[in-house]
């Protein structure tokens, strides 16, 4: 069975709060939270009411011992971990998309540059892309396209 000190600890962890963060929300010191969690002290009624609001539970839930409490808190912790993993997976997918899309865009730009060089070597258009200037122009355009593609993808992913 879970007592008050265990509930405070478990719910603080489930909310992803440090002792210092919880103390700040309650207007007490970190040491007070530490004493509550270790069972050395019991929070005043005013703090219990505020804690119930922070943790979105009733004061009865905080004060009464129950086996169901531990299960509920553990479930909330697992759900939070699942959300964090999902978020990390989404970030990794966005990163992979960005790398792949930029690689494809720059390869296409390089292919276009090669076509211009060989197909238009002795023409007026070929002369319009002298030396490094041609490379610079093509890759500036490719960069702009890469930025636009990734911004569009991010906007669609946000919807």
Phi and psi in radians as a Rosetta constraint file:
Dihedral C 1 N 2 CA 2 C 2 CIRCULARHARMONIC -1.730 0.35
Dihedral N 2 CA 2 C 2 N 3 CIRCULARHARMONIC 2.328 0.35
Dihedral C 2 N 3 CA 3 C 3 CIRCULARHARMONIC -1.752 0.35
Dihedral N 3 CA 3 C 3 N 4 CIRCULARHARMONIC -3.122 0.35
Dihedral C 3 N 4 CA 4 C 4 CIRCULARHARMONIC -0.993 0.35
Dihedral N 4 CA 4 C 4 N 5 CIRCULARHARMONIC -0.793 0.35
Dihedral C 4 N 5 CA 5 C 5 CIRCULARHARMONIC -1.079 0.35
Dihedral N 5 CA 5 C 5 N 6 CIRCULARHARMONIC -0.733 0.35
Dihedral C 5 N 6 CA 6 C 6 CIRCULARHARMONIC -1.139 0.35
Dihedral N 6 CA 6 C 6 N 7 CIRCULARHARMONIC -0.691 0.35
Dihedral C 6 N 7 CA 7 C 7 CIRCULARHARMONIC -1.130 0.35
Dihedral N 7 CA 7 C 7 N 8 CIRCULARHARMONIC -0.765 0.35
Dihedral C 7 N 8 CA 8 C 8 CIRCULARHARMONIC -1.043 0.35
Dihedral N 8 CA 8 C 8 N 9 CIRCULARHARMONIC -0.822 0.35
Dihedral C 8 N 9 CA 9 C 9 CIRCULARHARMONIC -1.063 0.35
Dihedral N 9 CA 9 C 9 N 10 CIRCULARHARMONIC -0.904 0.35
Dihedral C 9 N 10 CA 10 C 10 CIRCULARHARMONIC -1.114 0.35
Dihedral N 10 CA 10 C 10 N 11 CIRCULARHARMONIC -0.723 0.35
Dihedral C 10 N 11 CA 11 C 11 CIRCULARHARMONIC -1.267 0.35
Dihedral N 11 CA 11 C 11 N 12 CIRCULARHARMONIC -0.596 0.35
Dihedral C 11 N 12 CA 12 C 12 CIRCULARHARMONIC -1.084 0.35
Dihedral N 12 CA 12 C 12 N 13 CIRCULARHARMONIC -0.794 0.35
Dihedral C 12 N 13 CA 13 C 13 CIRCULARHARMONIC -1.117 0.35
Dihedral N 13 CA 13 C 13 N 14 CIRCULARHARMONIC -0.728 0.35
Dihedral C 13 N 14 CA 14 C 14 CIRCULARHARMONIC -1.089 0.35
Dihedral N 14 CA 14 C 14 N 15 CIRCULARHARMONIC -0.561 0.35
Dihedral C 14 N 15 CA 15 C 15 CIRCULARHARMONIC -1.444 0.35
Dihedral N 15 CA 15 C 15 N 16 CIRCULARHARMONIC -0.137 0.35
Dihedral C 15 N 16 CA 16 C 16 CIRCULARHARMONIC 1.290 0.35
Dihedral N 16 CA 16 C 16 N 17 CIRCULARHARMONIC 0.510 0.35
Dihedral C 16 N 17 CA 17 C 17 CIRCULARHARMONIC -1.796 0.35
Dihedral N 17 CA 17 C 17 N 18 CIRCULARHARMONIC 2.515 0.35
Dihedral C 17 N 18 CA 18 C 18 CIRCULARHARMONIC -1.444 0.35
Dihedral N 18 CA 18 C 18 N 19 CIRCULARHARMONIC 2.923 0.35
Dihedral C 18 N 19 CA 19 C 19 CIRCULARHARMONIC -1.039 0.35
Dihedral N 19 CA 19 C 19 N 20 CIRCULARHARMONIC -0.701 0.35
Dihedral C 19 N 20 CA 20 C 20 CIRCULARHARMONIC -1.113 0.35
Dihedral N 20 CA 20 C 20 N 21 CIRCULARHARMONIC -0.743 0.35
Dihedral C 20 N 21 CA 21 C 21 CIRCULARHARMONIC -1.124 0.35
Dihedral N 21 CA 21 C 21 N 22 CIRCULARHARMONIC -0.748 0.35
Dihedral C 21 N 22 CA 22 C 22 CIRCULARHARMONIC -1.128 0.35
Dihedral N 22 CA 22 C 22 N 23 CIRCULARHARMONIC -0.746 0.35
Dihedral C 22 N 23 CA 23 C 23 CIRCULARHARMONIC -1.020 0.35
Dihedral N 23 CA 23 C 23 N 24 CIRCULARHARMONIC -0.728 0.35
Dihedral C 23 N 24 CA 24 C 24 CIRCULARHARMONIC -1.097 0.35
Dihedral N 24 CA 24 C 24 N 25 CIRCULARHARMONIC -0.739 0.35
Dihedral C 24 N 25 CA 25 C 25 CIRCULARHARMONIC -1.150 0.35
Dihedral N 25 CA 25 C 25 N 26 CIRCULARHARMONIC -0.510 0.35
Dihedral C 25 N 26 CA 26 C 26 CIRCULARHARMONIC -1.638 0.35
Dihedral N 26 CA 26 C 26 N 27 CIRCULARHARMONIC -0.179 0.35
Dihedral C 26 N 27 CA 27 C 27 CIRCULARHARMONIC 1.280 0.35
Dihedral N 27 CA 27 C 27 N 28 CIRCULARHARMONIC 0.608 0.35
Dihedral C 27 N 28 CA 28 C 28 CIRCULARHARMONIC -2.265 0.35
Dihedral N 28 CA 28 C 28 N 29 CIRCULARHARMONIC 3.112 0.35
Dihedral C 28 N 29 CA 29 C 29 CIRCULARHARMONIC -1.468 0.35
Dihedral N 29 CA 29 C 29 N 30 CIRCULARHARMONIC 2.808 0.35
Dihedral C 29 N 30 CA 30 C 30 CIRCULARHARMONIC -1.093 0.35
Dihedral N 30 CA 30 C 30 N 31 CIRCULARHARMONIC -0.593 0.35
Dihedral C 30 N 31 CA 31 C 31 CIRCULARHARMONIC -1.100 0.35
Dihedral N 31 CA 31 C 31 N 32 CIRCULARHARMONIC -0.617 0.35
Dihedral C 31 N 32 CA 32 C 32 CIRCULARHARMONIC -1.078 0.35
Dihedral N 32 CA 32 C 32 N 33 CIRCULARHARMONIC -0.812 0.35
Dihedral C 32 N 33 CA 33 C 33 CIRCULARHARMONIC -1.080 0.35
Dihedral N 33 CA 33 C 33 N 34 CIRCULARHARMONIC -0.735 0.35
Dihedral C 33 N 34 CA 34 C 34 CIRCULARHARMONIC -1.045 0.35
Dihedral N 34 CA 34 C 34 N 35 CIRCULARHARMONIC -0.754 0.35
Dihedral C 34 N 35 CA 35 C 35 CIRCULARHARMONIC -1.150 0.35
Dihedral N 35 CA 35 C 35 N 36 CIRCULARHARMONIC -0.669 0.35
Dihedral C 35 N 36 CA 36 C 36 CIRCULARHARMONIC -1.109 0.35
Dihedral N 36 CA 36 C 36 N 37 CIRCULARHARMONIC -0.752 0.35
Dihedral C 36 N 37 CA 37 C 37 CIRCULARHARMONIC -1.224 0.35
Dihedral N 37 CA 37 C 37 N 38 CIRCULARHARMONIC -0.519 0.35
Dihedral C 37 N 38 CA 38 C 38 CIRCULARHARMONIC -1.519 0.35
Dihedral N 38 CA 38 C 38 N 39 CIRCULARHARMONIC -0.132 0.35
Dihedral C 38 N 39 CA 39 C 39 CIRCULARHARMONIC 1.464 0.35
Dihedral N 39 CA 39 C 39 N 40 CIRCULARHARMONIC 0.141 0.35
Dihedral C 39 N 40 CA 40 C 40 CIRCULARHARMONIC -1.307 0.35
Dihedral N 40 CA 40 C 40 N 41 CIRCULARHARMONIC -0.412 0.35
Dihedral C 40 N 41 CA 41 C 41 CIRCULARHARMONIC -2.560 0.35
Dihedral N 41 CA 41 C 41 N 42 CIRCULARHARMONIC 2.879 0.35
Dihedral C 41 N 42 CA 42 C 42 CIRCULARHARMONIC -2.140 0.35
Dihedral N 42 CA 42 C 42 N 43 CIRCULARHARMONIC 2.333 0.35
Dihedral C 42 N 43 CA 43 C 43 CIRCULARHARMONIC -1.141 0.35
Dihedral N 43 CA 43 C 43 N 44 CIRCULARHARMONIC 2.641 0.35
Dihedral C 43 N 44 CA 44 C 44 CIRCULARHARMONIC -1.174 0.35
Dihedral N 44 CA 44 C 44 N 45 CIRCULARHARMONIC 2.832 0.35
Dihedral C 44 N 45 CA 45 C 45 CIRCULARHARMONIC -0.970 0.35
Dihedral N 45 CA 45 C 45 N 46 CIRCULARHARMONIC -0.740 0.35
Dihedral C 45 N 46 CA 46 C 46 CIRCULARHARMONIC -1.038 0.35
Dihedral N 46 CA 46 C 46 N 47 CIRCULARHARMONIC -0.705 0.35
Dihedral C 46 N 47 CA 47 C 47 CIRCULARHARMONIC -1.207 0.35
Dihedral N 47 CA 47 C 47 N 48 CIRCULARHARMONIC -0.648 0.35
Dihedral C 47 N 48 CA 48 C 48 CIRCULARHARMONIC -1.097 0.35
Dihedral N 48 CA 48 C 48 N 49 CIRCULARHARMONIC -0.727 0.35
Dihedral C 48 N 49 CA 49 C 49 CIRCULARHARMONIC -1.106 0.35
Dihedral N 49 CA 49 C 49 N 50 CIRCULARHARMONIC -0.793 0.35
Dihedral C 49 N 50 CA 50 C 50 CIRCULARHARMONIC -1.109 0.35
Dihedral N 50 CA 50 C 50 N 51 CIRCULARHARMONIC -0.730 0.35
Dihedral C 50 N 51 CA 51 C 51 CIRCULARHARMONIC -1.062 0.35
Dihedral N 51 CA 51 C 51 N 52 CIRCULARHARMONIC -0.710 0.35
Dihedral C 51 N 52 CA 52 C 52 CIRCULARHARMONIC -1.074 0.35
Dihedral N 52 CA 52 C 52 N 53 CIRCULARHARMONIC -0.607 0.35
Dihedral C 52 N 53 CA 53 C 53 CIRCULARHARMONIC -1.253 0.35
Dihedral N 53 CA 53 C 53 N 54 CIRCULARHARMONIC -0.730 0.35
Dihedral C 53 N 54 CA 54 C 54 CIRCULARHARMONIC -1.081 0.35
Dihedral N 54 CA 54 C 54 N 55 CIRCULARHARMONIC -0.779 0.35
Dihedral C 54 N 55 CA 55 C 55 CIRCULARHARMONIC -1.524 0.35
Dihedral N 55 CA 55 C 55 N 56 CIRCULARHARMONIC -0.068 0.35
Dihedral C 55 N 56 CA 56 C 56 CIRCULARHARMONIC 1.019 0.35
Dihedral N 56 CA 56 C 56 N 57 CIRCULARHARMONIC 0.835 0.35
Dihedral C 56 N 57 CA 57 C 57 CIRCULARHARMONIC -2.351 0.35
Dihedral N 57 CA 57 C 57 N 58 CIRCULARHARMONIC 2.967 0.35
Dihedral C 57 N 58 CA 58 C 58 CIRCULARHARMONIC -1.489 0.35
Dihedral N 58 CA 58 C 58 N 59 CIRCULARHARMONIC 2.832 0.35
Dihedral C 58 N 59 CA 59 C 59 CIRCULARHARMONIC -1.175 0.35
Dihedral N 59 CA 59 C 59 N 60 CIRCULARHARMONIC -0.558 0.35
Dihedral C 59 N 60 CA 60 C 60 CIRCULARHARMONIC -1.026 0.35
Dihedral N 60 CA 60 C 60 N 61 CIRCULARHARMONIC -0.759 0.35
Dihedral C 60 N 61 CA 61 C 61 CIRCULARHARMONIC -1.013 0.35
Dihedral N 61 CA 61 C 61 N 62 CIRCULARHARMONIC -0.737 0.35
Dihedral C 61 N 62 CA 62 C 62 CIRCULARHARMONIC -1.169 0.35
Dihedral N 62 CA 62 C 62 N 63 CIRCULARHARMONIC -0.701 0.35
Dihedral C 62 N 63 CA 63 C 63 CIRCULARHARMONIC -1.549 0.35
Dihedral N 63 CA 63 C 63 N 64 CIRCULARHARMONIC -0.516 0.35
Dihedral C 63 N 64 CA 64 C 64 CIRCULARHARMONIC -1.571 0.35
Dihedral N 64 CA 64 C 64 N 65 CIRCULARHARMONIC 2.412 0.35
Dihedral C 64 N 65 CA 65 C 65 CIRCULARHARMONIC -1.437 0.35
Dihedral N 65 CA 65 C 65 N 66 CIRCULARHARMONIC 2.488 0.35
Dihedral C 65 N 66 CA 66 C 66 CIRCULARHARMONIC -2.864 0.35
Dihedral N 66 CA 66 C 66 N 67 CIRCULARHARMONIC 2.525 0.35
Dihedral C 66 N 67 CA 67 C 67 CIRCULARHARMONIC -1.253 0.35
Dihedral N 67 CA 67 C 67 N 68 CIRCULARHARMONIC -0.504 0.35
Dihedral C 67 N 68 CA 68 C 68 CIRCULARHARMONIC -1.138 0.35
Dihedral N 68 CA 68 C 68 N 69 CIRCULARHARMONIC -0.556 0.35
Dihedral C 68 N 69 CA 69 C 69 CIRCULARHARMONIC -0.985 0.35
Dihedral N 69 CA 69 C 69 N 70 CIRCULARHARMONIC -0.812 0.35
Dihedral C 69 N 70 CA 70 C 70 CIRCULARHARMONIC -1.081 0.35
Dihedral N 70 CA 70 C 70 N 71 CIRCULARHARMONIC -0.749 0.35
Dihedral C 70 N 71 CA 71 C 71 CIRCULARHARMONIC -1.074 0.35
Dihedral N 71 CA 71 C 71 N 72 CIRCULARHARMONIC -0.762 0.35
Dihedral C 71 N 72 CA 72 C 72 CIRCULARHARMONIC -1.075 0.35
Dihedral N 72 CA 72 C 72 N 73 CIRCULARHARMONIC -0.808 0.35
Dihedral C 72 N 73 CA 73 C 73 CIRCULARHARMONIC -1.145 0.35
Dihedral N 73 CA 73 C 73 N 74 CIRCULARHARMONIC -0.756 0.35
Dihedral C 73 N 74 CA 74 C 74 CIRCULARHARMONIC -1.096 0.35
Dihedral N 74 CA 74 C 74 N 75 CIRCULARHARMONIC -0.681 0.35
Dihedral C 74 N 75 CA 75 C 75 CIRCULARHARMONIC -1.085 0.35
Dihedral N 75 CA 75 C 75 N 76 CIRCULARHARMONIC -0.770 0.35
Dihedral C 75 N 76 CA 76 C 76 CIRCULARHARMONIC -1.086 0.35
Dihedral N 76 CA 76 C 76 N 77 CIRCULARHARMONIC -0.702 0.35
Dihedral C 76 N 77 CA 77 C 77 CIRCULARHARMONIC -1.109 0.35
Dihedral N 77 CA 77 C 77 N 78 CIRCULARHARMONIC -0.754 0.35
Dihedral C 77 N 78 CA 78 C 78 CIRCULARHARMONIC -1.129 0.35
Dihedral N 78 CA 78 C 78 N 79 CIRCULARHARMONIC -0.691 0.35
Dihedral C 78 N 79 CA 79 C 79 CIRCULARHARMONIC -1.105 0.35
Dihedral N 79 CA 79 C 79 N 80 CIRCULARHARMONIC -0.705 0.35
Dihedral C 79 N 80 CA 80 C 80 CIRCULARHARMONIC -1.120 0.35
Dihedral N 80 CA 80 C 80 N 81 CIRCULARHARMONIC -0.755 0.35
Dihedral C 80 N 81 CA 81 C 81 CIRCULARHARMONIC -1.106 0.35
Dihedral N 81 CA 81 C 81 N 82 CIRCULARHARMONIC -0.687 0.35
Dihedral C 81 N 82 CA 82 C 82 CIRCULARHARMONIC -1.100 0.35
Dihedral N 82 CA 82 C 82 N 83 CIRCULARHARMONIC -0.733 0.35
Dihedral C 82 N 83 CA 83 C 83 CIRCULARHARMONIC -1.110 0.35
Dihedral N 83 CA 83 C 83 N 84 CIRCULARHARMONIC -0.702 0.35
Dihedral C 83 N 84 CA 84 C 84 CIRCULARHARMONIC -1.129 0.35
Dihedral N 84 CA 84 C 84 N 85 CIRCULARHARMONIC -0.737 0.35
Dihedral C 84 N 85 CA 85 C 85 CIRCULARHARMONIC -1.116 0.35
Dihedral N 85 CA 85 C 85 N 86 CIRCULARHARMONIC -0.720 0.35
Dihedral C 85 N 86 CA 86 C 86 CIRCULARHARMONIC -1.077 0.35
Dihedral N 86 CA 86 C 86 N 87 CIRCULARHARMONIC -0.759 0.35
Dihedral C 86 N 87 CA 87 C 87 CIRCULARHARMONIC -1.082 0.35
Dihedral N 87 CA 87 C 87 N 88 CIRCULARHARMONIC -0.770 0.35
Dihedral C 87 N 88 CA 88 C 88 CIRCULARHARMONIC -1.122 0.35
Dihedral N 88 CA 88 C 88 N 89 CIRCULARHARMONIC -0.675 0.35
Dihedral C 88 N 89 CA 89 C 89 CIRCULARHARMONIC -1.120 0.35
Dihedral N 89 CA 89 C 89 N 90 CIRCULARHARMONIC -0.747 0.35
Dihedral C 89 N 90 CA 90 C 90 CIRCULARHARMONIC -1.104 0.35
Dihedral N 90 CA 90 C 90 N 91 CIRCULARHARMONIC -0.703 0.35
Dihedral C 90 N 91 CA 91 C 91 CIRCULARHARMONIC -1.096 0.35
Dihedral N 91 CA 91 C 91 N 92 CIRCULARHARMONIC -0.761 0.35
Dihedral C 91 N 92 CA 92 C 92 CIRCULARHARMONIC -1.117 0.35
Dihedral N 92 CA 92 C 92 N 93 CIRCULARHARMONIC -0.685 0.35
Dihedral C 92 N 93 CA 93 C 93 CIRCULARHARMONIC -1.144 0.35
Dihedral N 93 CA 93 C 93 N 94 CIRCULARHARMONIC -0.728 0.35
Dihedral C 93 N 94 CA 94 C 94 CIRCULARHARMONIC -1.086 0.35
Dihedral N 94 CA 94 C 94 N 95 CIRCULARHARMONIC -0.711 0.35
Dihedral C 94 N 95 CA 95 C 95 CIRCULARHARMONIC -1.119 0.35
Dihedral N 95 CA 95 C 95 N 96 CIRCULARHARMONIC -0.772 0.35
Dihedral C 95 N 96 CA 96 C 96 CIRCULARHARMONIC -1.071 0.35
Dihedral N 96 CA 96 C 96 N 97 CIRCULARHARMONIC -0.747 0.35
Dihedral C 96 N 97 CA 97 C 97 CIRCULARHARMONIC -1.057 0.35
Dihedral N 97 CA 97 C 97 N 98 CIRCULARHARMONIC -0.799 0.35
Dihedral C 97 N 98 CA 98 C 98 CIRCULARHARMONIC -1.050 0.35
Dihedral N 98 CA 98 C 98 N 99 CIRCULARHARMONIC -0.808 0.35
Dihedral C 98 N 99 CA 99 C 99 CIRCULARHARMONIC -1.106 0.35
Dihedral N 99 CA 99 C 99 N 100 CIRCULARHARMONIC -0.819 0.35
Dihedral C 99 N 100 CA 100 C 100 CIRCULARHARMONIC -1.132 0.35
Dihedral N 100 CA 100 C 100 N 101 CIRCULARHARMONIC -0.800 0.35
Dihedral C 100 N 101 CA 101 C 101 CIRCULARHARMONIC -1.130 0.35
Dihedral N 101 CA 101 C 101 N 102 CIRCULARHARMONIC -0.734 0.35
Dihedral C 101 N 102 CA 102 C 102 CIRCULARHARMONIC -1.140 0.35
Dihedral N 102 CA 102 C 102 N 103 CIRCULARHARMONIC -0.699 0.35
Dihedral C 102 N 103 CA 103 C 103 CIRCULARHARMONIC -1.064 0.35
Dihedral N 103 CA 103 C 103 N 104 CIRCULARHARMONIC -0.820 0.35
Dihedral C 103 N 104 CA 104 C 104 CIRCULARHARMONIC -1.099 0.35
Dihedral N 104 CA 104 C 104 N 105 CIRCULARHARMONIC -0.771 0.35
Dihedral C 104 N 105 CA 105 C 105 CIRCULARHARMONIC -1.094 0.35
Dihedral N 105 CA 105 C 105 N 106 CIRCULARHARMONIC -0.766 0.35
Dihedral C 105 N 106 CA 106 C 106 CIRCULARHARMONIC -1.214 0.35
Dihedral N 106 CA 106 C 106 N 107 CIRCULARHARMONIC -0.593 0.35
Dihedral C 106 N 107 CA 107 C 107 CIRCULARHARMONIC -1.141 0.35
Dihedral N 107 CA 107 C 107 N 108 CIRCULARHARMONIC -0.712 0.35
Dihedral C 107 N 108 CA 108 C 108 CIRCULARHARMONIC -1.109 0.35
Dihedral N 108 CA 108 C 108 N 109 CIRCULARHARMONIC -0.756 0.35
Dihedral C 108 N 109 CA 109 C 109 CIRCULARHARMONIC -1.059 0.35
Dihedral N 109 CA 109 C 109 N 110 CIRCULARHARMONIC -0.739 0.35
Dihedral C 109 N 110 CA 110 C 110 CIRCULARHARMONIC -1.134 0.35
Dihedral N 110 CA 110 C 110 N 111 CIRCULARHARMONIC -0.711 0.35
Dihedral C 110 N 111 CA 111 C 111 CIRCULARHARMONIC -1.101 0.35
Dihedral N 111 CA 111 C 111 N 112 CIRCULARHARMONIC -0.732 0.35
Dihedral C 111 N 112 CA 112 C 112 CIRCULARHARMONIC -1.076 0.35
Dihedral N 112 CA 112 C 112 N 113 CIRCULARHARMONIC -0.747 0.35
Dihedral C 112 N 113 CA 113 C 113 CIRCULARHARMONIC -1.068 0.35
Dihedral N 113 CA 113 C 113 N 114 CIRCULARHARMONIC -0.741 0.35
Dihedral C 113 N 114 CA 114 C 114 CIRCULARHARMONIC -1.131 0.35
Dihedral N 114 CA 114 C 114 N 115 CIRCULARHARMONIC -0.753 0.35
Dihedral C 114 N 115 CA 115 C 115 CIRCULARHARMONIC -1.052 0.35
Dihedral N 115 CA 115 C 115 N 116 CIRCULARHARMONIC -0.805 0.35
Dihedral C 115 N 116 CA 116 C 116 CIRCULARHARMONIC -1.027 0.35
Dihedral N 116 CA 116 C 116 N 117 CIRCULARHARMONIC -0.750 0.35
Dihedral C 116 N 117 CA 117 C 117 CIRCULARHARMONIC -1.124 0.35
Dihedral N 117 CA 117 C 117 N 118 CIRCULARHARMONIC -0.798 0.35
Dihedral C 117 N 118 CA 118 C 118 CIRCULARHARMONIC -1.470 0.35
Dihedral N 118 CA 118 C 118 N 119 CIRCULARHARMONIC -0.685 0.35
Dihedral C 118 N 119 CA 119 C 119 CIRCULARHARMONIC -1.321 0.35
Dihedral N 119 CA 119 C 119 N 120 CIRCULARHARMONIC -0.537 0.35
Dihedral C 119 N 120 CA 120 C 120 CIRCULARHARMONIC -2.054 0.35
Dihedral N 120 CA 120 C 120 N 121 CIRCULARHARMONIC 0.484 0.35
Dihedral C 120 N 121 CA 121 C 121 CIRCULARHARMONIC -0.965 0.35
Dihedral N 121 CA 121 C 121 N 122 CIRCULARHARMONIC -0.842 0.35
Dihedral C 121 N 122 CA 122 C 122 CIRCULARHARMONIC -1.890 0.35
Dihedral N 122 CA 122 C 122 N 123 CIRCULARHARMONIC 0.582 0.35
Dihedral C 122 N 123 CA 123 C 123 CIRCULARHARMONIC -2.022 0.35
Dihedral N 123 CA 123 C 123 N 124 CIRCULARHARMONIC 3.013 0.35
Dihedral C 123 N 124 CA 124 C 124 CIRCULARHARMONIC -1.127 0.35
Dihedral N 124 CA 124 C 124 N 125 CIRCULARHARMONIC -0.653 0.35
Dihedral C 124 N 125 CA 125 C 125 CIRCULARHARMONIC -1.165 0.35
Dihedral N 125 CA 125 C 125 N 126 CIRCULARHARMONIC -0.696 0.35
Dihedral C 125 N 126 CA 126 C 126 CIRCULARHARMONIC -1.042 0.35
Dihedral N 126 CA 126 C 126 N 127 CIRCULARHARMONIC -0.625 0.35
Dihedral C 126 N 127 CA 127 C 127 CIRCULARHARMONIC -1.292 0.35
Dihedral N 127 CA 127 C 127 N 128 CIRCULARHARMONIC -0.322 0.35
Dihedral C 127 N 128 CA 128 C 128 CIRCULARHARMONIC -1.282 0.35
Dihedral N 128 CA 128 C 128 N 129 CIRCULARHARMONIC -0.252 0.35
Dihedral C 128 N 129 CA 129 C 129 CIRCULARHARMONIC -2.029 0.35
Dihedral N 129 CA 129 C 129 N 130 CIRCULARHARMONIC 1.142 0.35
Dihedral C 129 N 130 CA 130 C 130 CIRCULARHARMONIC -1.324 0.35
Dihedral N 130 CA 130 C 130 N 131 CIRCULARHARMONIC 2.397 0.35
Dihedral C 130 N 131 CA 131 C 131 CIRCULARHARMONIC 0.856 0.35
Dihedral N 131 CA 131 C 131 N 132 CIRCULARHARMONIC -2.376 0.35
Dihedral C 131 N 132 CA 132 C 132 CIRCULARHARMONIC -1.225 0.35
Dihedral N 132 CA 132 C 132 N 133 CIRCULARHARMONIC -0.377 0.35
Dihedral C 132 N 133 CA 133 C 133 CIRCULARHARMONIC -1.055 0.35
Dihedral N 133 CA 133 C 133 N 134 CIRCULARHARMONIC -0.728 0.35
Dihedral C 133 N 134 CA 134 C 134 CIRCULARHARMONIC -1.067 0.35
Dihedral N 134 CA 134 C 134 N 135 CIRCULARHARMONIC -0.796 0.35
Dihedral C 134 N 135 CA 135 C 135 CIRCULARHARMONIC -1.047 0.35
Dihedral N 135 CA 135 C 135 N 136 CIRCULARHARMONIC -0.789 0.35
Dihedral C 135 N 136 CA 136 C 136 CIRCULARHARMONIC -1.057 0.35
Dihedral N 136 CA 136 C 136 N 137 CIRCULARHARMONIC -0.837 0.35
Dihedral C 136 N 137 CA 137 C 137 CIRCULARHARMONIC -1.084 0.35
Dihedral N 137 CA 137 C 137 N 138 CIRCULARHARMONIC -0.827 0.35
Dihedral C 137 N 138 CA 138 C 138 CIRCULARHARMONIC -1.066 0.35
Dihedral N 138 CA 138 C 138 N 139 CIRCULARHARMONIC -0.783 0.35
Dihedral C 138 N 139 CA 139 C 139 CIRCULARHARMONIC -1.337 0.35
Dihedral N 139 CA 139 C 139 N 140 CIRCULARHARMONIC -0.429 0.35
Dihedral C 139 N 140 CA 140 C 140 CIRCULARHARMONIC -1.178 0.35
Dihedral N 140 CA 140 C 140 N 141 CIRCULARHARMONIC -0.761 0.35
Dihedral C 140 N 141 CA 141 C 141 CIRCULARHARMONIC -1.099 0.35
Dihedral N 141 CA 141 C 141 N 142 CIRCULARHARMONIC -0.750 0.35
Dihedral C 141 N 142 CA 142 C 142 CIRCULARHARMONIC -1.091 0.35
Dihedral N 142 CA 142 C 142 N 143 CIRCULARHARMONIC -0.689 0.35
Dihedral C 142 N 143 CA 143 C 143 CIRCULARHARMONIC -1.122 0.35
Dihedral N 143 CA 143 C 143 N 144 CIRCULARHARMONIC -0.756 0.35
Dihedral C 143 N 144 CA 144 C 144 CIRCULARHARMONIC -1.077 0.35
Dihedral N 144 CA 144 C 144 N 145 CIRCULARHARMONIC -0.726 0.35
Dihedral C 144 N 145 CA 145 C 145 CIRCULARHARMONIC -1.130 0.35
Dihedral N 145 CA 145 C 145 N 146 CIRCULARHARMONIC -0.758 0.35
Dihedral C 145 N 146 CA 146 C 146 CIRCULARHARMONIC -1.067 0.35
Dihedral N 146 CA 146 C 146 N 147 CIRCULARHARMONIC -0.739 0.35
Dihedral C 146 N 147 CA 147 C 147 CIRCULARHARMONIC -1.112 0.35
Dihedral N 147 CA 147 C 147 N 148 CIRCULARHARMONIC -0.800 0.35
Dihedral C 147 N 148 CA 148 C 148 CIRCULARHARMONIC -1.095 0.35
Dihedral N 148 CA 148 C 148 N 149 CIRCULARHARMONIC -0.770 0.35
Dihedral C 148 N 149 CA 149 C 149 CIRCULARHARMONIC -1.075 0.35
Dihedral N 149 CA 149 C 149 N 150 CIRCULARHARMONIC -0.777 0.35
Dihedral C 149 N 150 CA 150 C 150 CIRCULARHARMONIC -1.252 0.35
Dihedral N 150 CA 150 C 150 N 151 CIRCULARHARMONIC -0.616 0.35
Dihedral C 150 N 151 CA 151 C 151 CIRCULARHARMONIC -1.149 0.35
Dihedral N 151 CA 151 C 151 N 152 CIRCULARHARMONIC -0.718 0.35
Dihedral C 151 N 152 CA 152 C 152 CIRCULARHARMONIC -1.095 0.35
Dihedral N 152 CA 152 C 152 N 153 CIRCULARHARMONIC -0.753 0.35
Dihedral C 152 N 153 CA 153 C 153 CIRCULARHARMONIC -1.104 0.35
Dihedral N 153 CA 153 C 153 N 154 CIRCULARHARMONIC -0.764 0.35
Dihedral C 153 N 154 CA 154 C 154 CIRCULARHARMONIC -1.095 0.35
Dihedral N 154 CA 154 C 154 N 155 CIRCULARHARMONIC -0.690 0.35
Dihedral C 154 N 155 CA 155 C 155 CIRCULARHARMONIC -1.134 0.35
Dihedral N 155 CA 155 C 155 N 156 CIRCULARHARMONIC -0.765 0.35
Dihedral C 155 N 156 CA 156 C 156 CIRCULARHARMONIC -1.160 0.35
Dihedral N 156 CA 156 C 156 N 157 CIRCULARHARMONIC -0.658 0.35
Dihedral C 156 N 157 CA 157 C 157 CIRCULARHARMONIC -1.184 0.35
Dihedral N 157 CA 157 C 157 N 158 CIRCULARHARMONIC -0.507 0.35
Dihedral C 157 N 158 CA 158 C 158 CIRCULARHARMONIC -1.318 0.35
Dihedral N 158 CA 158 C 158 N 159 CIRCULARHARMONIC -0.359 0.35
